[in-house]
Amino acid sequence: MTNFHIEQPSSARSTHQPPVFALGGGVTLAAVLNVLRHTDIPCYALCAETDFVRRSRWYRPLPTALPNPGPADLEALLESLDVESAVLLPCSDDWLRAVAALPAHLAQRFPSCVSPSVSVLTDKWLFAQLLEKHGVPRPETHLITSRHQFDALPESVFEGALLKPLSSVDFASKHGVKGYMVNSLQQASQVIGQLELPIMLQEFVPGPPNAGYFLDGFRDRAGRITAMFARRRLRMHPGKLGNSTFIESVPLRNLHGAIFPLEYLLDQMSYRGIFSAEFKYDVRDRTFKLIEINARPWWYVEFAAHCGVDVCSMAYRDALGLPVDEVRGYDIGRRCYFALNDLRGWKQNVHRKTGLFSLFRTWSKSFSTPFHWNDPLPTLAYFGQTVVDFFATPTKASTQETGKFEPAFAPSADQSSASETSSDRYAASTK
């Protein structure tokens, strides 16, 4: 096999600074490149040939002879590289699992902060079982492995529920969505007849978009949480279940009831690395319900860095065994938008109270990610692909006319390759 040499910038060569290999695609990879360009860390990226990120001025391709390599090719890809060492930074779940599965000799040569426990976080049923084991507030969840088991469930569990796969990446690549929302047993029966088992039935926690909160941060090799960043979702698209389109940084004290169970859970897992935990505040019992934890960078990782929490640099330093400085504060009250999806959400909201001018005015006072005026080509490429996808996808109206079920939420752009909680329930385990 031909070995490929990676030519590093002169500044990196003079200090023998290993580069970062960012693996993934879509919005998250674009955001990571935006973060790392403000550092002195050399970065190479690997994504699909059709990915809009390749149009970025900050994109430097990882040289390889493999045709459009994917996560399954990671071991062969790394073996072919003529580079002493590099830090791996997976930016999607499939690449995350591939990095976690590397043999010891490659994991030593290409270090990362990927925790061995990531398989529990990328498998939604294992994650649901983990939350139940440790008593973390969560939506009620059932695993359906057969039609007989489906028929045995009480009818009430299907009222306002989600049918979700165990792996979002695999499911989205096949069905084009991340799950389906149902409101009755009859509706669920129709949906499940067209899906593969096993599948999860999960309670939908009611509430508007701004009931969604996130705790993002980093936990180092010594078990220290060196940074934690709190943000609140203000708008999302699609409206009921989808991706955040407009968010705001908030004080950590606003999520006091979510912080303790998250820290406890990460400790029990001996977790190491980047995390982004999604919660939804449930007004019924006044608790933050933990929806999921991403063990990698996320769409708004650039916004966190903009506010003072750069988890990408932390991951780089920790992977190399270097000290990681603790971030004790960040900018509060800053806002960030994802323009195209925020505009879509505004347009499709028939009950909107905000005019288009007011929408643009909020944007003028906010941070945009991952697209910027000084790097316009990714924006044009993303917009062009979105237009193509729009005309290639059946409309909601046509779906309703045929009587078919509707998807609960579309896959994110990263699918191409969530009263305060009482700490009493955790006390016995933490002593």
C-alpha positions as CSV (number, residue, x, y, z in Angstrom):
1,M,0.0,0.0,0.0
2,T,1.3,3.5,-0.8
3,N,2.1,5.6,2.2
4,F,0.9,9.2,2.1
5,H,3.1,11.9,3.6
6,I,1.4,14.8,5.3
7,E,3.1,18.2,4.8
8,Q,2.6,20.3,8.0
9,P,2.9,24.1,8.3
10,S,6.3,25.3,9.2
11,S,5.1,26.5,12.6
12,A,3.9,23.0,13.4
13,R,7.1,21.4,12.1
14,S,9.3,23.6,14.3
15,T,7.5,22.6,17.4
16,H,6.8,18.9,16.4
17,Q,3.1,19.6,16.9
18,P,0.9,16.7,15.9
19,P,-2.0,17.7,13.7
20,V,-5.7,17.0,14.2
21,F,-7.6,14.7,11.9
22,A,-11.2,15.8,12.0
23,L,-13.5,13.0,10.8
24,G,-17.1,13.5,9.9
25,G,-19.0,15.9,7.8
26,G,-21.8,18.4,7.6
27,V,-22.5,21.3,10.0
28,T,-20.5,19.8,12.9
29,L,-17.3,19.4,10.8
30,A,-17.7,22.9,9.4
31,A,-18.0,24.3,13.0
32,V,-15.0,22.4,14.2
33,L,-12.8,23.7,11.3
34,N,-14.0,27.2,12.2
35,V,-12.9,26.7,15.8
36,L,-9.5,25.2,15.0
37,R,-8.6,27.9,12.5
38,H,-8.4,30.4,15.5
39,T,-5.8,28.2,17.1
40,D,-2.2,27.1,16.2
41,I,-3.3,23.5,15.8
42,P,-2.8,22.1,12.2
43,C,-6.0,20.4,11.0
44,Y,-6.8,18.0,8.2
45,A,-10.4,16.9,7.5
46,L,-12.0,13.8,6.0
47,C,-15.6,13.9,4.8
48,A,-17.7,12.6,1.8
49,E,-16.8,13.9,-1.6
50,T,-20.2,15.6,-1.9
51,D,-20.0,17.4,1.4
52,F,-20.3,21.1,1.3
53,V,-17.5,21.4,3.9
54,R,-15.0,20.7,1.1
55,R,-15.8,24.1,-0.3
56,S,-14.5,25.8,2.9
57,R,-11.3,27.8,2.7
58,W,-10.3,26.2,6.0
59,Y,-10.7,22.7,4.7
60,R,-7.4,20.8,4.1
61,P,-8.0,17.2,2.9
62,L,-6.5,14.3,4.6
63,P,-4.5,12.6,1.8
64,T,-5.5,9.0,1.0
65,A,-5.7,6.6,-2.0
66,L,-8.9,5.1,-0.6
67,P,-11.9,6.0,-2.7
68,N,-14.2,8.1,-0.5
69,P,-13.2,6.3,2.8
70,G,-15.7,5.8,5.5
71,P,-15.6,4.8,9.2
72,A,-15.1,1.1,8.3
73,D,-11.9,2.1,6.4
74,L,-10.3,4.0,9.3
75,E,-7.7,1.3,10.3
76,A,-6.5,0.9,6.8
77,L,-6.4,4.6,6.2
78,L,-4.3,5.3,9.3
79,E,-1.9,2.5,8.5
80,S,-1.2,4.1,5.1
81,L,-0.2,7.5,6.4
82,D,3.4,8.5,6.7
83,V,2.9,10.6,9.9
84,E,4.4,10.0,13.3
85,S,1.3,10.9,15.2
86,A,-2.0,12.8,15.0
87,V,-4.9,13.5,17.3
88,L,-8.3,12.0,16.1
89,L,-11.4,14.2,16.5
90,P,-14.5,12.3,15.3
91,C,-17.4,14.6,14.5
92,S,-20.2,12.1,14.0
93,D,-21.4,8.9,15.8
94,D,-20.2,6.5,13.1
95,W,-16.7,7.9,13.1
96,L,-16.8,8.0,16.9
97,R,-17.5,4.3,17.1
98,A,-14.7,3.6,14.5
99,V,-12.1,5.6,16.6
100,A,-13.2,3.7,19.8
101,A,-12.7,0.4,18.0
102,L,-9.1,1.0,16.9
103,P,-6.5,-1.6,17.9
104,A,-4.1,-0.6,20.6
105,H,-1.1,0.2,18.4
106,L,-3.1,2.6,16.3
107,A,-4.8,4.2,19.3
108,Q,-1.4,4.9,20.8
109,R,0.0,6.4,17.5
110,F,-3.3,8.3,16.9
111,P,-4.6,9.3,20.3
112,S,-8.0,10.7,21.0
113,C,-10.3,11.5,24.0
114,V,-12.8,9.0,22.9
115,S,-14.1,7.1,25.9
116,P,-14.5,3.3,25.8
117,S,-18.0,3.9,27.1
118,V,-19.2,5.7,23.9
119,S,-21.1,2.6,22.7
120,V,-23.5,3.1,25.5
121,L,-24.2,6.7,24.4
122,T,-24.5,5.9,20.7
123,D,-27.0,3.0,21.3
124,K,-30.2,4.7,22.5
125,W,-31.5,1.6,24.2
126,L,-28.3,1.0,26.1
127,F,-28.4,4.7,27.1
128,A,-32.0,4.4,28.3
129,Q,-31.0,1.4,30.4
130,L,-28.0,3.3,31.8
131,L,-30.3,6.2,32.9
132,E,-32.7,3.8,34.5
133,K,-29.9,2.0,36.4
134,H,-28.6,5.2,37.9
135,G,-32.0,6.8,38.5
136,V,-31.5,9.8,36.2
137,P,-34.7,11.6,35.3
138,R,-35.6,10.5,31.7
139,P,-38.6,9.9,29.4
140,E,-40.3,6.5,29.8
141,T,-38.9,4.2,27.2
142,H,-39.8,0.7,26.0
143,L,-37.9,-1.6,23.7
144,I,-40.1,-3.4,21.1
145,T,-38.4,-6.6,19.8
146,S,-41.5,-8.4,18.4
147,R,-45.1,-7.8,17.3
148,H,-46.2,-9.8,20.3
149,Q,-44.4,-7.5,22.6
150,F,-45.9,-4.5,20.8
151,D,-49.4,-5.9,21.2
152,A,-48.8,-6.4,25.0
153,L,-48.1,-2.8,25.7
154,P,-50.9,-0.7,27.2
155,E,-52.7,1.7,24.8
156,S,-51.8,4.7,27.0
157,V,-48.1,4.5,26.2
158,F,-48.7,5.3,22.6
159,E,-50.4,8.7,23.3
160,G,-47.8,11.3,22.4
161,A,-44.9,9.0,21.9
162,L,-41.9,8.5,19.6
163,L,-40.8,5.5,17.7
164,K,-37.0,5.8,17.6
165,P,-34.2,3.5,16.4
166,L,-31.3,2.3,18.5
167,S,-28.9,4.0,16.1
168,S,-29.9,7.3,14.5
169,V,-27.2,7.2,11.8
170,D,-28.1,3.8,10.4
171,F,-31.9,4.5,10.6
172,A,-31.6,7.9,9.0
173,S,-29.5,6.7,6.1
174,K,-32.2,4.1,5.3
175,H,-35.4,6.0,6.1
176,G,-34.4,9.7,5.7
177,V,-35.7,10.6,9.2
178,K,-34.5,10.0,12.8
179,G,-37.9,8.7,14.0
180,Y,-41.7,8.9,13.9
181,M,-44.1,10.5,16.2
182,V,-47.4,8.7,17.0
183,N,-50.5,9.7,19.0
184,S,-52.4,6.5,19.2
185,L,-52.0,2.7,19.2
186,Q,-53.6,2.6,15.7
187,Q,-51.1,5.1,14.3
188,A,-48.2,3.2,16.0
189,S,-49.4,-0.1,14.5
190,Q,-49.4,1.4,11.0
191,V,-45.8,2.8,11.4
192,I,-44.3,-0.3,13.0
193,G,-45.5,-2.5,10.2
194,Q,-43.1,-0.7,7.9
195,L,-40.0,-0.7,10.2
196,E,-37.4,-3.2,11.3
197,L,-37.4,-4.4,14.8
198,P,-36.1,-3.8,17.4
199,I,-37.2,-0.3,17.8
200,M,-37.8,2.0,20.8
201,L,-41.1,3.6,22.0
202,Q,-40.3,6.7,24.0
203,E,-42.5,9.1,25.8
204,F,-42.6,12.6,24.3
205,V,-41.9,15.2,27.0
206,P,-44.4,18.0,26.3
207,G,-43.3,21.6,26.1
208,P,-42.3,24.4,23.7
209,P,-38.9,24.6,22.0
210,N,-37.6,26.9,24.8
211,A,-38.1,24.0,27.3
212,G,-35.0,22.5,25.7
213,Y,-31.6,23.0,27.5
214,F,-28.1,21.7,26.9
215,L,-25.0,21.2,29.0
216,D,-21.9,21.0,26.9
217,G,-18.3,20.6,28.1
218,F,-15.2,18.5,28.6
219,R,-14.1,15.8,31.1
220,D,-10.4,15.1,31.1
221,R,-8.3,11.9,31.7
222,A,-8.2,12.7,35.4
223,G,-11.9,12.9,35.8
224,R,-12.1,16.7,36.0
225,I,-14.8,18.5,34.3
226,T,-12.7,21.4,32.9
227,A,-15.6,23.2,31.3
228,M,-19.4,23.3,31.3
229,F,-21.4,25.5,29.1
230,A,-25.2,26.0,29.4
231,R,-27.5,27.0,26.6
232,R,-31.2,27.2,26.0
233,R,-33.1,26.5,22.8
234,L,-35.3,29.4,21.7
235,R,-36.4,28.2,18.3
236,M,-36.2,24.9,16.4
237,H,-37.1,23.3,13.1
238,P,-39.2,21.3,12.6
239,G,-41.3,22.9,15.2
240,K,-42.3,20.1,17.5
241,L,-39.2,17.9,17.2
242,G,-36.1,18.9,15.2
243,N,-32.8,20.7,15.5
244,S,-32.2,24.0,17.3
245,T,-32.1,27.0,15.0
246,F,-31.8,29.8,17.6
247,I,-30.1,29.4,21.0
248,E,-28.9,31.5,23.9
249,S,-26.1,31.0,26.5
250,V,-27.5,31.0,30.0
251,P,-26.0,30.8,33.5
252,L,-25.2,27.3,34.9
253,R,-27.4,28.1,37.9
254,N,-30.4,27.9,35.6
255,L,-29.7,24.2,35.2
256,H,-28.8,23.3,38.7
257,G,-31.2,20.4,38.7
258,A,-29.6,19.0,35.6
259,I,-25.9,19.4,36.5
260,F,-25.7,17.0,39.4
261,P,-27.3,14.0,37.7
262,L,-25.1,14.6,34.6
263,E,-21.9,14.9,36.7
264,Y,-22.9,11.8,38.6
265,L,-23.6,9.8,35.4
266,L,-20.3,10.8,33.8
267,D,-18.5,9.8,36.9
268,Q,-20.2,6.4,37.0
269,M,-19.1,5.8,33.4
270,S,-15.5,6.9,34.0
271,Y,-16.2,9.1,31.0
272,R,-13.5,11.1,29.2
273,G,-13.9,13.6,26.4
274,I,-16.3,16.1,24.9
275,F,-19.9,15.9,25.9
276,S,-23.1,17.6,24.9
277,A,-26.1,16.6,27.0
278,E,-29.7,17.5,25.9
279,F,-32.4,18.0,28.5
280,K,-36.0,19.0,28.4
281,Y,-37.7,20.7,31.3
282,D,-40.8,18.8,32.2
283,V,-43.4,21.1,33.9
284,R,-45.4,18.1,35.0
285,D,-42.9,17.1,37.7
286,R,-40.5,20.1,37.5
287,T,-37.5,18.1,36.5
288,F,-34.9,18.2,33.7
289,K,-35.3,15.0,31.7
290,L,-32.1,13.8,30.1
291,I,-32.7,13.0,26.4
292,E,-29.3,12.1,25.1
293,I,-25.6,12.8,25.3
294,N,-23.4,13.4,22.3
295,A,-19.8,12.2,23.0
296,R,-18.3,14.4,20.3
297,P,-18.5,18.0,18.9
298,W,-22.0,19.2,18.0
299,W,-23.6,21.7,15.6
300,Y,-23.1,24.7,18.0
301,V,-19.5,23.9,19.2
302,E,-18.3,27.0,17.5
303,F,-20.8,29.1,19.5
304,A,-19.5,27.6,22.7
305,A,-15.9,28.6,21.7
306,H,-17.2,32.1,20.7
307,C,-18.5,32.4,24.3
308,G,-15.2,31.2,25.8
309,V,-15.5,27.4,26.0
310,D,-13.3,25.7,23.4
311,V,-13.7,22.0,23.9
312,C,-11.9,21.1,20.7
313,S,-8.6,22.5,22.0
314,M,-9.2,20.8,25.3
315,A,-9.7,17.5,23.5
316,Y,-6.5,18.0,21.6
317,R,-4.4,18.8,24.7
318,D,-5.9,16.0,26.8
319,A,-5.3,13.4,24.1
320,L,-1.6,14.3,24.0
321,G,-1.3,14.1,27.8
322,L,-0.9,17.9,28.1
323,P,-2.5,19.9,31.0
324,V,-6.0,21.3,30.3
325,D,-6.8,24.6,31.8
326,E,-10.2,24.9,33.5
327,V,-12.7,27.4,32.2
328,R,-14.5,29.0,35.1
329,G,-16.8,31.3,33.2
330,Y,-18.2,32.2,29.8
331,D,-20.3,35.0,28.1
332,I,-23.9,34.8,29.2
333,G,-26.8,36.1,27.2
334,R,-25.2,35.7,23.8
335,R,-27.3,34.3,21.0
336,C,-26.6,32.2,17.9
337,Y,-28.7,31.2,14.9
338,F,-28.5,28.7,12.0
339,A,-29.9,31.0,9.3
340,L,-31.5,28.7,6.7
341,N,-33.2,26.4,9.2
342,D,-34.3,29.4,11.4
343,L,-35.9,31.0,8.3
344,R,-37.6,27.7,7.4
345,G,-39.1,27.4,10.9
346,W,-40.3,31.0,10.8
347,K,-42.0,30.4,7.4
348,Q,-43.7,27.2,8.4
349,N,-45.0,28.6,11.8
350,V,-48.5,29.6,10.9
351,H,-48.9,31.1,14.5
352,R,-45.8,33.2,14.3
353,K,-46.0,36.6,16.0
354,T,-42.6,37.8,14.6
355,G,-42.3,39.5,11.3
356,L,-39.5,38.9,8.9
357,F,-37.9,42.2,9.7
358,S,-37.9,41.3,13.4
359,L,-36.3,37.9,12.6
360,F,-33.5,39.6,10.7
361,R,-33.1,42.1,13.5
362,T,-32.5,39.3,16.0
363,W,-29.9,37.8,13.6
364,S,-28.1,41.1,13.4
365,K,-27.4,41.0,17.1
366,S,-26.5,37.3,17.2
367,F,-23.7,35.0,16.2
368,S,-24.0,32.8,13.1
369,T,-22.8,29.3,12.7
370,P,-21.3,27.6,10.8
371,F,-21.5,29.9,7.8
372,H,-19.6,33.2,7.6
373,W,-19.1,36.1,5.2
374,N,-15.4,35.5,4.9
375,D,-16.0,31.9,3.7
376,P,-19.0,32.1,1.4
377,L,-18.6,28.9,-0.7
378,P,-19.9,26.4,1.9
379,T,-23.0,28.5,2.3
380,L,-23.7,28.4,-1.4
381,A,-23.0,24.7,-1.6
382,Y,-25.3,24.0,1.4
383,F,-28.1,26.1,0.0
384,G,-27.8,24.4,-3.4
385,Q,-28.0,20.9,-1.9
386,T,-30.9,22.0,0.3
387,V,-32.8,23.1,-2.8
388,V,-32.1,19.8,-4.6
389,D,-33.3,17.9,-1.5
390,F,-36.4,20.0,-1.2
391,F,-37.6,19.2,-4.7
392,A,-36.6,15.5,-4.3
393,T,-38.6,15.0,-1.1
394,P,-42.4,14.6,-1.0
395,T,-44.2,17.5,0.6
396,K,-46.1,17.2,3.9
397,A,-49.3,17.9,2.1
398,S,-48.9,15.0,-0.3
399,T,-48.0,12.8,2.6
400,Q,-51.2,13.7,4.4
401,E,-53.3,13.1,1.3
402,T,-52.1,9.5,1.0
403,G,-52.9,8.9,4.7
404,K,-49.3,7.9,5.5
405,F,-47.7,8.6,8.9
406,E,-45.4,11.5,9.1
407,P,-41.8,11.6,10.3
408,A,-41.2,13.1,13.7
409,F,-38.1,14.9,12.7
410,A,-35.7,15.0,9.8
411,P,-32.1,13.9,10.2
412,S,-29.5,16.6,10.9
413,A,-26.9,17.5,8.3
414,D,-24.5,15.4,10.3
415,Q,-26.4,12.2,9.6
416,S,-24.8,11.9,6.2
417,S,-22.0,9.5,6.9
418,A,-32.9,16.9,25.0
419,S,-38.8,22.4,39.6
420,E,-35.2,21.1,40.0
421,T,-34.3,17.5,40.5
422,S,-33.8,16.4,44.0
423,S,-30.4,14.9,44.6
424,D,-31.6,12.5,47.3
425,R,-32.0,9.6,44.8
426,Y,-28.2,9.8,44.0
427,A,-26.9,10.2,47.6
428,A,-26.5,6.5,48.4
429,S,-24.4,5.9,45.3
430,T,-22.1,8.9,45.6
431,K,-20.9,8.4,49.2
